[in-house]
Amino acid sequence: MKLVIIGSGYVGLATGTCLARFGNNVVCVDVDESRVSALRQGEVPFYEPGLSDMMKRNMAEERLSFTTRMTEALKDAEACFICVGTPSSQDGGADLTYVEQASRDIANAMKANLKANAQNAAPLLVVVKSTSPVGTNAKVKKWISEELGDSGVEFVMASNPEFLREGSAVRDFTEPERVVIGVDSEMAEARMRAIYSFTEPEKLIFMDIPSAEMTKYAANAMLATRISFMNEMANICERVGANVDSLRKAMALDSRIGGKFLYAGCGYGGSCFPKDVRALCDFARASGYDSRILTAVDEVNVRQKEVLYEKLSACFAAGGGLEGKTIALWGLAFKPKTSDTREAPALTLIQSLLDARARIQAHDPRAIDETRRYLGERQGLLYTHDPYDAVNGADALVVATEWDVYRQPDFERVRRLLNSPLIVDGRNLYSLSEMKKAGFRYYSVGRAAV
Ligand SMILES: NC(=O)c1ccc[n+]([C@@H]2O[C@H](COP(=O)([O-])OP(=O)(O)OC[C@H]3O[C@@H](n4cnc5c(N)ncnc54)[C@H](O)[C@@H]3O)[C@@H](O)[C@H]2O)c1
């Protein structure tokens, strides 16, 4: 099948590459010319395990290509997937500017192609993959129809929210736990079944379009709720002398609860949970419903991102505060196995430390370039390519991302390199007894201080 992917970010590039791997002829369109020219050279603009090799293989086998030209891309295409960003707007709602632009571009390309080829084949299937509020598919349909006017061009719609996770995007797409598809026509359903023929049919969950749009938000909100809930438990544990790890292990064995997303820490980040929870609150409010749980989930998370700074501040309060102190920071990405730093807790900490006139020596295995791009050069913020260089001469070490490389460091070396043996751990990577034995002052989340 000829398929077009609009937007070549994390979702678009993974989707396009994987669909090419299953034998489709895929053209990825992006408005960012520098991104497209890098992709044409085989360069993936972010770190995603396994994606680069698969992309290059499919390009070499001429099933995958990149362009900025929508009309050319859509010629003879059977389906196109809208995978552009839907960032938070000022009021927390989803900003649909890119979706609208993509929709209008699709319509104009369809019209141009109709002129070039009067015997156009079956109607194009337009699939919205971007996470977007209930009602977005209807808006996309309206925007496309407005541009098409009375041209006679036909199209059908589907909602197909994406559930892949950064860090395991290729596997998540090629071996999905389920694929959610919203349709309102038999033609769209048949075409989606054909596109997803690589998946067991029972994993394709068909429903109406608003339910598909809503499912994505509900799933992300559920996961974010579990994290904020456990962070709330951790904060209470710290105050009453309980250990959140013990709680978690016991709770996880309850089959009604299960063990996933029960880890307390310094808050969730990334391009999805924060914005999707806020967007769900926003469109619920617009429909007349005030979601108290989800408002609290977001508030708890915003506050949780401050805990690293609060713990550090408390440690240095007696010694004149953080001004002039050097803090080693392990981890910039919002989670391991990605270079993505969007809404990462580390960025909140960096800002607070810079405001307090502390210096930062930061390490991350993959996210330094992206952090530099995002924050620009900042006085007092230094990046190191070795985790031990970050620690060298620092007054404390903070762990903000649970990369494997930080799990079993040479503690003796860390202690020698630090000015004082102080670790603040936002991911509870180390055991309290190990820290005690290694001679550190150690503060984690929801557990006693050592
Ligand atoms: N990142 C994830 O893990 C993830 C997972 C599931 C769902 N999603 C959702 O998928 C969507 C895309 O997320 P992402 O992380 O891939 O975004 P991204 O910001 O990495 O990529 C978006 C791309 O779209 C391009 N673009 C913008 N407007 C365009 C237009 N009119 N035509 C063509 N290209 C255009 C941008 O240049 C950019 O390359 C969002 O709605 C997001 O919530 C993301």
Ligand as a Chemical Component Dictionary entry (heavy atoms), coordinates in Angstrom:
data_LIG
# 
_chem_comp.id                   LIG 
_chem_comp.type                 NON-POLYMER 
_chem_comp.pdbx_formal_charge   0 
_chem_comp.three_letter_code    LIG 
# 
loop_
_chem_comp_atom.comp_id 
_chem_comp_atom.atom_id 
_chem_comp_atom.alt_atom_id 
_chem_comp_atom.type_symbol 
_chem_comp_atom.charge 
_chem_comp_atom.model_Cartn_x 
_chem_comp_atom.model_Cartn_y 
_chem_comp_atom.model_Cartn_z 
_chem_comp_atom.pdbx_ordinal 
LIG N1  N1  N 0  6.290 11.065 21.744 1  
LIG C1  C1  C 0  5.563 10.044 22.198 2  
LIG O1  O1  O 0  6.038 9.182  22.930 3  
LIG C2  C2  C 0  4.118 9.918  21.807 4  
LIG C3  C3  C 0  3.440 8.717  22.062 5  
LIG C4  C4  C 0  2.103 8.608  21.689 6  
LIG C5  C5  C 0  1.453 9.680  21.112 7  
LIG N2  N2  N 1  2.129 10.856 20.892 8  
LIG C6  C6  C 0  1.407 11.936 20.240 9  
LIG O2  O2  O 0  1.788 11.946 18.863 10 
LIG C7  C7  C 0  1.836 13.292 18.366 11 
LIG C8  C8  C 0  3.220 13.587 17.813 12 
LIG O3  O3  O 0  4.145 13.505 18.877 13 
LIG P1  P1  P 0  5.722 13.497 18.618 14 
LIG O4  O4  O 0  6.365 13.307 19.947 15 
LIG O5  O5  O -1 6.033 12.575 17.504 16 
LIG O6  O6  O 0  5.918 15.016 18.119 17 
LIG P2  P2  P 0  7.235 15.715 17.580 18 
LIG O7  O7  O 0  7.176 17.110 18.021 19 
LIG O8  O8  O 0  8.434 14.862 17.892 20 
LIG O9  O9  O 0  7.062 15.661 15.978 21 
LIG C9  C9  C 0  6.095 16.365 15.283 22 
LIG C10 C10 C 0  6.610 16.608 13.863 23 
LIG O10 O10 O 0  5.550 17.151 13.089 24 
LIG C11 C11 C 0  6.096 18.117 12.190 25 
LIG N3  N3  N 0  5.018 18.986 11.700 26 
LIG C12 C12 C 0  4.380 19.988 12.346 27 
LIG N4  N4  N 0  3.426 20.522 11.542 28 
LIG C13 C13 C 0  3.458 19.833 10.377 29 
LIG C14 C14 C 0  2.702 19.907 9.173  30 
LIG N5  N5  N 0  1.704 20.792 9.007  31 
LIG N6  N6  N 0  3.010 19.052 8.185  32 
LIG C15 C15 C 0  4.014 18.153 8.327  33 
LIG N7  N7  N 0  4.764 18.041 9.451  34 
LIG C16 C16 C 0  4.476 18.868 10.469 35 
LIG C17 C17 C 0  7.166 18.790 13.025 36 
LIG O11 O11 O 0  8.098 19.486 12.224 37 
LIG C18 C18 C 0  7.763 17.602 13.779 38 
LIG O12 O12 O 0  8.832 17.033 13.067 39 
LIG C19 C19 C 0  1.427 14.173 19.544 40 
LIG O13 O13 O 0  0.051 14.402 19.492 41 
LIG C20 C20 C 0  1.758 13.318 20.755 42 
LIG O14 O14 O 0  0.977 13.633 21.875 43 
LIG C21 C21 C 0  3.445 10.982 21.219 44 
# 
loop_
_chem_comp_bond.comp_id 
_chem_comp_bond.atom_id_1 
_chem_comp_bond.atom_id_2 
_chem_comp_bond.value_order 
_chem_comp_bond.pdbx_ordinal 
LIG N1  C1  SING 1  
LIG C1  O1  DOUB 2  
LIG C1  C2  SING 3  
LIG C2  C3  SING 4  
LIG C2  C21 DOUB 5  
LIG C3  C4  DOUB 6  
LIG C4  C5  SING 7  
LIG C5  N2  DOUB 8  
LIG N2  C6  SING 9  
LIG N2  C21 SING 10 
LIG C6  O2  SING 11 
LIG C6  C20 SING 12 
LIG O2  C7  SING 13 
LIG C7  C8  SING 14 
LIG C7  C19 SING 15 
LIG C8  O3  SING 16 
LIG O3  P1  SING 17 
LIG P1  O4  DOUB 18 
LIG P1  O5  SING 19 
LIG P1  O6  SING 20 
LIG O6  P2  SING 21 
LIG P2  O7  DOUB 22 
LIG P2  O8  SING 23 
LIG P2  O9  SING 24 
LIG O9  C9  SING 25 
LIG C9  C10 SING 26 
LIG C10 O10 SING 27 
LIG C10 C18 SING 28 
LIG O10 C11 SING 29 
LIG C11 N3  SING 30 
LIG C11 C17 SING 31 
LIG N3  C12 SING 32 
LIG N3  C16 SING 33 
LIG C12 N4  DOUB 34 
LIG N4  C13 SING 35 
LIG C13 C14 SING 36 
LIG C13 C16 DOUB 37 
LIG C14 N5  SING 38 
LIG C14 N6  DOUB 39 
LIG N6  C15 SING 40 
LIG C15 N7  DOUB 41 
LIG N7  C16 SING 42 
LIG C17 O11 SING 43 
LIG C17 C18 SING 44 
LIG C18 O12 SING 45 
LIG C19 O13 SING 46 
LIG C19 C20 SING 47 
LIG C20 O14 SING 48 
# 
